[in-house]
C-alpha cells in the first residue's frame, strides 16, 4: 500500500463539510443553552454570550445524547427530529427576545471576549480547523 493510494483532501470535500456544520447546531448548542437558561445554571442569564456558548456545548452534548436515545426508544426517530427542531426554534426565539429586550433598555450585548479574547479566538479557530479536517473523509 502506497501513500498515493489514499485520496487527497479537496476543496469540494471541505466545502461540503462546512455546509454540514449548521445541521449540527440544534444538537450542539440549543439544548444546553435552553436547559442552562431555564435553570439559570450558575447565573447563566447574567453571563456573557461567549461564556453561555462555552457552557452550552458540553451541556448540549450530554442532553442531546440522552434525549435522542430516550425519545427514539420510546417514541420514534421522527419525534427526535421534531424535538431538535423545536429546541432550535425556541433557542432562536429566546435569543431574539433577549436581543429585543437589550435594545429596548438601551444596553449592549456583552460578547465577553475580554480578558482572554485573543487566546480563546485562537483556540477556537484551531479547533474548528481540526474538526473540519477530520470531517472531510467521513
N, C-alpha and C positions, 0 to 999 in steps of 0.2 A: 504494500500500500504506500503510495507516494503522497506527498503533501499536495500535489497538483490535483489529486482526485477529489479533494474537498471543495465544495462550492464557495465562491467568494461572496463577501457582503456587497450587495449592490445598492444603489440609491433607491431603487424601487422597493426593496425589502425594508429599508429604513423608513421610507415614506409610508408604507403600509403599517409598519409598527407604530409610527406617530399618529396615524389615523385611528388606530385601535385604542389609544390611551383614553379618549373621552368615554369610551364604553365602560371603562372600569371606575369612573368617578363615583357613580352611585354606590358602588361596593366599597371603595377605599376611602371615602370622605364623609358622605352624607349620613350614614347610620350612626357613626361615632359622634359626629357633630350634633346630631339631634339628641342622642342619649345624654351627652355631656351638657348640652344646653338646657334640656328639660330638667335634669337633675341638678344643674348648676354645680357640677363636679369641680371641686377646688376653686370656686369663684370663676368658672368658665366664662360667664357672661361679661365679666369685667376685664378679661384678658385681651391682649392684642390679637389681631387677625392671624398673625404668624403662629403665635402660641396656640390658638384654637385649632389651626390646621395640624400643628405638630401633635396635639393631644388627640385629634380626630382620627388620624391614620391608624395608630395601633388599636384604638377602641373600635374603629370600624372593622378592622380585620378580624377581631375577636367576635364582635356582634354579628357581622355578616356571615361568618362561618357557621356559628351556632344557629342563627336564624335560617340560613339556607338549608341546613340539614334537617332541622325540626319541621319547617314548613313543607319542604319537599317530601319528607317521610309521611307526614300526617295529611297533607293536602295534595299538592301536585307541583310540578315544575312551573306551570303557568302561574300558580299562586306566588311562587318565589319571584318571578319576573314582576308581577303586579306589586309585590311588597317593595322591591327595589325601585321601581318607577315611582311609587307613592312616596317613598323616602326621598328620592331625588327631587320630586316636585315640592314636597314640604320643605326641604332644605333650601331650595331656591326661593320659595316664598318667605321663609324666615330671614334669609339674607336680604331680600328686598325690603322686608318690613323694618329690619334694623337700619338699613341704609336710609330709608324714608324717615324714620324716627330721628336719626342723626342730622339729616338735612333740615328737618323742621325745627330742631333745637339749636341749629347753628353750629354744631360741633363737627369735627372731622373724625373720620375713622382712624383709629390708631393701628397702623400697619404693624409696627413692632420690630423693625429690623435693627434697632439700637439696643444694646451696645455691641452685639456680635453679628451685625448685619452682613458685613463682607465675608466673614468666615462661614456663616450659615449659608449665604448665597453660593459660595464656592463649593461647599459640601453638597448642597442641593443639586447644583449643576453637574458635579462629578457623579453623584448617584444617578441622576437622570441619564447621563451618558452610559453608565454601566448597564442600567436597565434596558435602554434602547438597544444596545449592542447584544445583550443577552436574549432579547426577544426576537432577533432577526431570523434565526433559523428554526424557531419552534413551530 
